[in-house]
Amino acid sequence: MAIVTLLTDSGESDHYVAAIKARILAVNPGIRIVDISHKINPCDIGHAAYVLRSCFREFPKGTVHLLGVNSTGSKGDTFIVVQLEDHFFVGADNGLFGLISDKSHQHVAELNFNRNVQTTFPERDIFAHAAAKLASGVSLTDLGKPLPGFKRLIDRQVKATKKLINGNVVRVDNFGNLITNIPKDAFDILSKDKVFTVQFGGEKFRRIFQQYNQVEEGDCVILFNSLGMLEIAINKGNASELLGLTYDSVVNIIFDE
């Protein structure tokens, strides 16, 4: 069964999400629609990119992902469909696509080139139509004008040497956990046979755990989460509030000589 996922900043108190779904089903009632989230912070493409890149590979290849975040974008932004890692992504060319994956795209096409629909609700009037057509087997090249690429933004980058890994908090999740951009594979390579210190704010820790419950309730726990990224949490508490850290806060791992 064809799958279309929805990721929007529309919230759940208005008609927007239902209208998007209705338009998809009007094109093909056999499509399976999966909600990723409709609680992305309004116009926050960084939040949207984090959520999407954390889960899109869990879906079967060929899945169509409709991205309704900051859809009206900036003046001059176009509407596009991108094939990337054998998945399809439909949305505004506002920089979000470049934050999903570091891999090269397979195809890009500009939507609405021939239809020229004027709308304040592109998620329903343009994206839903394109997503339903893709999920129904229509070729990407039949949906719009081919493009050489799309807008790319520069994401937070980890800096690593033999003595230091310098990263940042890239997401404060619903539990208040602080998720960084420091990957486990980099830590495993650089930490081999070395003593290390995880440092953030005025705190220093010398141990990384595997589970939240390996510390007492209310204590700080540092671990690599299910995404393989360094995470700072408080067992049964809110790390962001208790530690005073938020998005973009610096986290360092220092290796002793």
KOLTI-550116 format. One record per residue (C-alpha): residue number from 1; residue in three letters; chain; y, z, x. Coordinates in nm, 3 decimals, decimal comma. Example, Ala and Ser with C-alpha at 12.3 -4.5 7.8 and 13.67 -1.06 7.14 Angstrom:
<recs>
+-----+------+------+---------+---------+---------+
: pos : code : unit :      c2 :      c3 :      c1 :
+-----+------+------+---------+---------+---------+
:   1 :  ALA :    A :  -0,450 :   0,780 :   1,230 :
:   2 :  SER :    A :  -0,106 :   0,714 :   1,367 :
+-----+------+------+---------+---------+---------+
</recs>
This chain:
<recs>
+-----+------+------+---------+---------+---------+
: pos : code : unit :      c2 :      c3 :      c1 :
+-----+------+------+---------+---------+---------+
:   1 :  MET :    A :   0,000 :   0,000 :   0,000 :
:   2 :  ALA :    A :   0,347 :  -0,092 :   0,130 :
:   3 :  ILE :    A :   0,565 :   0,206 :   0,226 :
:   4 :  VAL :    A :   0,943 :   0,245 :   0,216 :
:   5 :  THR :    A :   1,090 :   0,570 :   0,347 :
:   6 :  LEU :    A :   1,433 :   0,701 :   0,255 :
:   7 :  LEU :    A :   1,666 :   0,895 :   0,484 :
:   8 :  THR :    A :   2,012 :   0,955 :   0,337 :
:   9 :  ASP :    A :   2,311 :   1,186 :   0,332 :
:  10 :  SER :    A :   2,330 :   1,155 :  -0,048 :
:  11 :  GLY :    A :   2,216 :   1,508 :  -0,132 :
:  12 :  GLU :    A :   2,005 :   1,585 :  -0,438 :
:  13 :  SER :    A :   2,258 :   1,676 :  -0,707 :
:  14 :  ASP :    A :   2,375 :   1,324 :  -0,800 :
:  15 :  HIS :    A :   2,224 :   0,995 :  -0,914 :
:  16 :  TYR :    A :   2,229 :   0,816 :  -0,579 :
:  17 :  VAL :    A :   1,871 :   0,865 :  -0,461 :
:  18 :  ALA :    A :   1,723 :   0,784 :  -0,802 :
:  19 :  ALA :    A :   1,930 :   0,465 :  -0,818 :
:  20 :  ILE :    A :   1,805 :   0,352 :  -0,475 :
:  21 :  LYS :    A :   1,445 :   0,414 :  -0,579 :
:  22 :  ALA :    A :   1,494 :   0,235 :  -0,909 :
:  23 :  ARG :    A :   1,625 :  -0,075 :  -0,734 :
:  24 :  ILE :    A :   1,328 :  -0,080 :  -0,493 :
:  25 :  LEU :    A :   1,080 :  -0,045 :  -0,778 :
:  26 :  ALA :    A :   1,258 :  -0,316 :  -0,978 :
:  27 :  VAL :    A :   1,174 :  -0,560 :  -0,698 :
:  28 :  ASN :    A :   0,818 :  -0,435 :  -0,653 :
:  29 :  PRO :    A :   0,679 :  -0,146 :  -0,863 :
:  30 :  GLY :    A :   0,378 :  -0,121 :  -0,632 :
:  31 :  ILE :    A :   0,578 :   0,007 :  -0,335 :
:  32 :  ARG :    A :   0,514 :   0,365 :  -0,226 :
:  33 :  ILE :    A :   0,844 :   0,547 :  -0,163 :
:  34 :  VAL :    A :   0,846 :   0,846 :   0,072 :
:  35 :  ASP :    A :   1,147 :   1,078 :   0,102 :
:  36 :  ILE :    A :   1,214 :   1,186 :   0,461 :
:  37 :  SER :    A :   1,533 :   1,377 :   0,378 :
:  38 :  HIS :    A :   1,843 :   1,350 :   0,161 :
:  39 :  LYS :    A :   2,010 :   1,651 :   0,319 :
:  40 :  ILE :    A :   2,142 :   1,488 :   0,633 :
:  41 :  ASN :    A :   2,490 :   1,622 :   0,702 :
:  42 :  PRO :    A :   2,739 :   1,373 :   0,554 :
:  43 :  CYS :    A :   2,800 :   1,079 :   0,790 :
:  44 :  ASP :    A :   2,619 :   1,262 :   1,074 :
:  45 :  ILE :    A :   2,429 :   0,982 :   1,246 :
:  46 :  GLY :    A :   2,323 :   1,216 :   1,527 :
:  47 :  HIS :    A :   2,145 :   1,440 :   1,276 :
:  48 :  ALA :    A :   1,989 :   1,136 :   1,109 :
:  49 :  ALA :    A :   1,871 :   0,990 :   1,439 :
:  50 :  TYR :    A :   1,710 :   1,319 :   1,542 :
:  51 :  VAL :    A :   1,518 :   1,350 :   1,215 :
:  52 :  LEU :    A :   1,407 :   0,987 :   1,213 :
:  53 :  ARG :    A :   1,292 :   0,961 :   1,573 :
:  54 :  SER :    A :   1,100 :   1,287 :   1,525 :
:  55 :  CYS :    A :   0,881 :   1,139 :   1,252 :
:  56 :  PHE :    A :   0,893 :   0,761 :   1,209 :
:  57 :  ARG :    A :   0,600 :   0,697 :   1,445 :
:  58 :  GLU :    A :   0,381 :   0,914 :   1,221 :
:  59 :  PHE :    A :   0,399 :   0,642 :   0,956 :
:  60 :  PRO :    A :   0,181 :   0,328 :   0,974 :
:  61 :  LYS :    A :   0,319 :   0,034 :   1,166 :
:  62 :  GLY :    A :   0,497 :  -0,204 :   0,933 :
:  63 :  THR :    A :   0,661 :   0,080 :   0,737 :
:  64 :  VAL :    A :   1,014 :   0,004 :   0,619 :
:  65 :  HIS :    A :   1,273 :   0,279 :   0,673 :
:  66 :  LEU :    A :   1,590 :   0,267 :   0,461 :
:  67 :  LEU :    A :   1,875 :   0,453 :   0,631 :
:  68 :  GLY :    A :   2,154 :   0,557 :   0,399 :
:  69 :  VAL :    A :   2,369 :   0,765 :   0,634 :
:  70 :  ASN :    A :   2,738 :   0,679 :   0,686 :
:  71 :  SER :    A :   2,653 :   0,351 :   0,516 :
:  72 :  THR :    A :   3,010 :   0,234 :   0,467 :
:  73 :  GLY :    A :   3,056 :   0,290 :   0,840 :
:  74 :  SER :    A :   3,371 :   0,176 :   1,017 :
:  75 :  LYS :    A :   3,576 :  -0,133 :   0,952 :
:  76 :  GLY :    A :   3,381 :  -0,436 :   1,070 :
:  77 :  ASP :    A :   3,035 :  -0,274 :   1,065 :
:  78 :  THR :    A :   2,772 :  -0,510 :   0,927 :
:  79 :  PHE :    A :   2,447 :  -0,440 :   0,741 :
:  80 :  ILE :    A :   2,134 :  -0,518 :   0,939 :
:  81 :  VAL :    A :   1,758 :  -0,498 :   0,953 :
:  82 :  VAL :    A :   1,590 :  -0,417 :   1,285 :
:  83 :  GLN :    A :   1,228 :  -0,450 :   1,387 :
:  84 :  LEU :    A :   1,156 :  -0,185 :   1,650 :
:  85 :  GLU :    A :   0,821 :  -0,050 :   1,770 :
:  86 :  ASP :    A :   0,660 :  -0,251 :   1,487 :
:  87 :  HIS :    A :   0,859 :  -0,064 :   1,223 :
:  88 :  PHE :    A :   1,148 :  -0,200 :   1,015 :
:  89 :  PHE :    A :   1,482 :  -0,022 :   0,977 :
:  90 :  VAL :    A :   1,744 :  -0,120 :   0,721 :
:  91 :  GLY :    A :   2,099 :   0,015 :   0,722 :
:  92 :  ALA :    A :   2,454 :  -0,014 :   0,851 :
:  93 :  ASP :    A :   2,516 :  -0,114 :   1,211 :
:  94 :  ASN :    A :   2,704 :   0,209 :   1,280 :
:  95 :  GLY :    A :   2,528 :   0,318 :   1,600 :
:  96 :  LEU :    A :   2,234 :   0,498 :   1,439 :
:  97 :  PHE :    A :   1,976 :   0,234 :   1,534 :
:  98 :  GLY :    A :   2,047 :   0,275 :   1,905 :
:  99 :  LEU :    A :   1,964 :   0,647 :   1,889 :
: 100 :  ILE :    A :   1,618 :   0,602 :   1,735 :
: 101 :  SER :    A :   1,429 :   0,471 :   2,035 :
: 102 :  ASP :    A :   1,484 :   0,369 :   2,397 :
: 103 :  LYS :    A :   1,252 :   0,071 :   2,359 :
: 104 :  SER :    A :   1,379 :  -0,283 :   2,317 :
: 105 :  HIS :    A :   1,404 :  -0,419 :   1,964 :
: 106 :  GLN :    A :   1,183 :  -0,703 :   1,849 :
: 107 :  HIS :    A :   1,414 :  -0,872 :   1,596 :
: 108 :  VAL :    A :   1,754 :  -0,812 :   1,436 :
: 109 :  ALA :    A :   1,909 :  -0,989 :   1,137 :
: 110 :  GLU :    A :   2,236 :  -0,949 :   0,950 :
: 111 :  LEU :    A :   2,190 :  -0,872 :   0,582 :
: 112 :  ASN :    A :   2,417 :  -0,986 :   0,300 :
: 113 :  PHE :    A :   2,516 :  -1,295 :   0,501 :
: 114 :  ASN :    A :   2,426 :  -1,534 :   0,223 :
: 115 :  ARG :    A :   2,448 :  -1,304 :  -0,082 :
: 116 :  ASN :    A :   2,796 :  -1,168 :   0,006 :
: 117 :  VAL :    A :   2,761 :  -0,870 :  -0,227 :
: 118 :  GLN :    A :   3,074 :  -0,654 :  -0,243 :
: 119 :  THR :    A :   2,979 :  -0,294 :  -0,308 :
: 120 :  THR :    A :   3,067 :   0,069 :  -0,245 :
: 121 :  PHE :    A :   2,697 :   0,158 :  -0,275 :
: 122 :  PRO :    A :   2,517 :  -0,061 :  -0,016 :
: 123 :  GLU :    A :   2,209 :   0,164 :  -0,017 :
: 124 :  ARG :    A :   2,130 :   0,048 :  -0,370 :
: 125 :  ASP :    A :   2,281 :  -0,299 :  -0,380 :
: 126 :  ILE :    A :   2,186 :  -0,429 :  -0,033 :
: 127 :  PHE :    A :   1,949 :  -0,198 :   0,155 :
: 128 :  ALA :    A :   1,709 :  -0,136 :  -0,134 :
: 129 :  HIS :    A :   1,673 :  -0,507 :  -0,205 :
: 130 :  ALA :    A :   1,605 :  -0,588 :   0,162 :
: 131 :  ALA :    A :   1,365 :  -0,297 :   0,209 :
: 132 :  ALA :    A :   1,166 :  -0,393 :  -0,101 :
: 133 :  LYS :    A :   1,145 :  -0,755 :   0,011 :
: 134 :  LEU :    A :   1,024 :  -0,654 :   0,358 :
: 135 :  ALA :    A :   0,765 :  -0,418 :   0,212 :
: 136 :  SER :    A :   0,650 :  -0,700 :  -0,015 :
: 137 :  GLY :    A :   0,577 :  -0,926 :   0,280 :
: 138 :  VAL :    A :   0,897 :  -1,130 :   0,312 :
: 139 :  SER :    A :   0,974 :  -1,214 :   0,675 :
: 140 :  LEU :    A :   1,270 :  -1,047 :   0,843 :
: 141 :  THR :    A :   1,397 :  -1,389 :   0,946 :
: 142 :  ASP :    A :   1,414 :  -1,492 :   0,579 :
: 143 :  LEU :    A :   1,642 :  -1,202 :   0,490 :
: 144 :  GLY :    A :   1,944 :  -1,277 :   0,703 :
: 145 :  LYS :    A :   2,117 :  -1,432 :   1,000 :
: 146 :  PRO :    A :   1,950 :  -1,359 :   1,337 :
: 147 :  LEU :    A :   2,154 :  -1,141 :   1,572 :
: 148 :  PRO :    A :   2,114 :  -1,078 :   1,946 :
: 149 :  GLY :    A :   2,141 :  -0,700 :   1,912 :
: 150 :  PHE :    A :   2,314 :  -0,407 :   1,746 :
: 151 :  LYS :    A :   2,563 :  -0,132 :   1,820 :
: 152 :  ARG :    A :   2,439 :   0,131 :   2,065 :
: 153 :  LEU :    A :   2,575 :   0,479 :   2,125 :
: 154 :  ILE :    A :   2,499 :   0,688 :   2,433 :
: 155 :  ASP :    A :   2,291 :   0,994 :   2,350 :
: 156 :  ARG :    A :   2,293 :   1,321 :   2,544 :
: 157 :  GLN :    A :   2,104 :   1,265 :   2,870 :
: 158 :  VAL :    A :   1,900 :   1,517 :   3,068 :
: 159 :  LYS :    A :   1,991 :   1,550 :   3,437 :
: 160 :  ALA :    A :   1,707 :   1,650 :   3,667 :
: 161 :  THR :    A :   1,673 :   1,723 :   4,036 :
: 162 :  LYS :    A :   1,415 :   1,916 :   4,238 :
: 163 :  LYS :    A :   1,623 :   2,230 :   4,186 :
: 164 :  LEU :    A :   1,753 :   2,193 :   3,832 :
: 165 :  ILE :    A :   1,699 :   2,047 :   3,487 :
: 166 :  ASN :    A :   2,027 :   2,034 :   3,297 :
: 167 :  GLY :    A :   2,005 :   1,972 :   2,922 :
: 168 :  ASN :    A :   2,177 :   2,041 :   2,592 :
: 169 :  VAL :    A :   2,099 :   2,167 :   2,246 :
: 170 :  VAL :    A :   2,065 :   1,852 :   2,035 :
: 171 :  ARG :    A :   1,971 :   2,012 :   1,705 :
: 172 :  VAL :    A :   1,995 :   2,348 :   1,532 :
: 173 :  ASP :    A :   1,721 :   2,330 :   1,272 :
: 174 :  ASN :    A :   1,692 :   2,494 :   0,931 :
: 175 :  PHE :    A :   1,550 :   2,812 :   1,088 :
: 176 :  GLY :    A :   1,833 :   2,841 :   1,340 :
: 177 :  ASN :    A :   1,604 :   2,734 :   1,624 :
: 178 :  LEU :    A :   1,781 :   2,563 :   1,914 :
: 179 :  ILE :    A :   1,608 :   2,237 :   2,003 :
: 180 :  THR :    A :   1,704 :   2,084 :   2,337 :
: 181 :  ASN :    A :   1,660 :   1,742 :   2,494 :
: 182 :  ILE :    A :   1,454 :   1,882 :   2,784 :
: 183 :  PRO :    A :   1,106 :   1,721 :   2,771 :
: 184 :  LYS :    A :   0,786 :   1,901 :   2,866 :
: 185 :  ASP :    A :   0,667 :   1,619 :   3,092 :
: 186 :  ALA :    A :   0,976 :   1,652 :   3,315 :
: 187 :  PHE :    A :   0,934 :   2,030 :   3,329 :
: 188 :  ASP :    A :   0,563 :   2,001 :   3,414 :
: 189 :  ILE :    A :   0,638 :   1,771 :   3,709 :
: 190 :  LEU :    A :   0,927 :   1,970 :   3,854 :
: 191 :  SER :    A :   0,790 :   2,321 :   3,791 :
: 192 :  LYS :    A :   0,459 :   2,275 :   3,972 :
: 193 :  ASP :    A :   0,396 :   2,578 :   4,197 :
: 194 :  LYS :    A :   0,757 :   2,695 :   4,152 :
: 195 :  VAL :    A :   0,920 :   3,002 :   4,000 :
: 196 :  PHE :    A :   1,180 :   2,907 :   3,741 :
: 197 :  THR :    A :   1,457 :   3,057 :   3,532 :
: 198 :  VAL :    A :   1,563 :   2,928 :   3,190 :
: 199 :  GLN :    A :   1,935 :   2,999 :   3,159 :
: 200 :  PHE :    A :   2,169 :   2,960 :   2,862 :
: 201 :  GLY :    A :   2,487 :   3,146 :   2,776 :
: 202 :  GLY :    A :   2,452 :   3,479 :   2,952 :
: 203 :  GLU :    A :   2,074 :   3,491 :   2,907 :
: 204 :  LYS :    A :   1,802 :   3,435 :   3,166 :
: 205 :  PHE :    A :   1,426 :   3,407 :   3,102 :
: 206 :  ARG :    A :   1,136 :   3,345 :   3,337 :
: 207 :  ARG :    A :   0,857 :   3,272 :   3,091 :
: 208 :  ILE :    A :   0,778 :   2,991 :   2,848 :
: 209 :  PHE :    A :   0,543 :   3,075 :   2,561 :
: 210 :  GLN :    A :   0,312 :   2,862 :   2,347 :
: 211 :  GLN :    A :   0,361 :   3,026 :   2,006 :
: 212 :  TYR :    A :   0,648 :   3,200 :   1,826 :
: 213 :  ASN :    A :   0,437 :   3,506 :   1,752 :
: 214 :  GLN :    A :   0,370 :   3,581 :   2,118 :
: 215 :  VAL :    A :   0,683 :   3,798 :   2,114 :
: 216 :  GLU :    A :   0,785 :   4,081 :   1,884 :
: 217 :  GLU :    A :   0,986 :   4,007 :   1,572 :
: 218 :  GLY :    A :   1,354 :   3,977 :   1,663 :
: 219 :  ASP :    A :   1,282 :   3,885 :   2,026 :
: 220 :  CYS :    A :   1,373 :   3,557 :   2,190 :
: 221 :  VAL :    A :   1,095 :   3,308 :   2,253 :
: 222 :  ILE :    A :   1,117 :   2,990 :   2,459 :
: 223 :  LEU :    A :   0,853 :   2,723 :   2,413 :
: 224 :  PHE :    A :   0,786 :   2,351 :   2,400 :
: 225 :  ASN :    A :   0,765 :   2,252 :   2,034 :
: 226 :  SER :    A :   0,547 :   1,999 :   1,854 :
: 227 :  LEU :    A :   0,779 :   1,720 :   1,972 :
: 228 :  GLY :    A :   0,731 :   1,823 :   2,334 :
: 229 :  MET :    A :   1,091 :   1,944 :   2,366 :
: 230 :  LEU :    A :   1,214 :   2,281 :   2,495 :
: 231 :  GLU :    A :   1,308 :   2,508 :   2,206 :
: 232 :  ILE :    A :   1,481 :   2,845 :   2,199 :
: 233 :  ALA :    A :   1,402 :   3,061 :   1,898 :
: 234 :  ILE :    A :   1,408 :   3,416 :   1,767 :
: 235 :  ASN :    A :   1,079 :   3,525 :   1,613 :
: 236 :  LYS :    A :   1,163 :   3,571 :   1,243 :
: 237 :  GLY :    A :   1,534 :   3,534 :   1,320 :
: 238 :  ASN :    A :   1,819 :   3,285 :   1,369 :
: 239 :  ALA :    A :   1,864 :   3,198 :   1,737 :
: 240 :  SER :    A :   2,187 :   3,008 :   1,687 :
: 241 :  GLU :    A :   2,359 :   3,303 :   1,520 :
: 242 :  LEU :    A :   2,213 :   3,575 :   1,743 :
: 243 :  LEU :    A :   2,261 :   3,394 :   2,073 :
: 244 :  GLY :    A :   2,590 :   3,228 :   1,988 :
: 245 :  LEU :    A :   2,467 :   2,880 :   2,075 :
: 246 :  THR :    A :   2,505 :   2,561 :   1,877 :
: 247 :  TYR :    A :   2,492 :   2,183 :   1,910 :
: 248 :  ASP :    A :   2,573 :   2,064 :   2,265 :
: 249 :  SER :    A :   2,535 :   2,410 :   2,424 :
: 250 :  VAL :    A :   2,413 :   2,383 :   2,782 :
: 251 :  VAL :    A :   2,061 :   2,491 :   2,877 :
: 252 :  ASN :    A :   1,948 :   2,491 :   3,241 :
: 253 :  ILE :    A :   1,611 :   2,538 :   3,405 :
: 254 :  ILE :    A :   1,663 :   2,647 :   3,768 :
: 255 :  PHE :    A :   1,376 :   2,626 :   4,019 :
: 256 :  ASP :    A :   1,352 :   2,867 :   4,310 :
: 257 :  GLU :    A :   1,303 :   2,724 :   4,654 :
+-----+------+------+---------+---------+---------+
</recs>
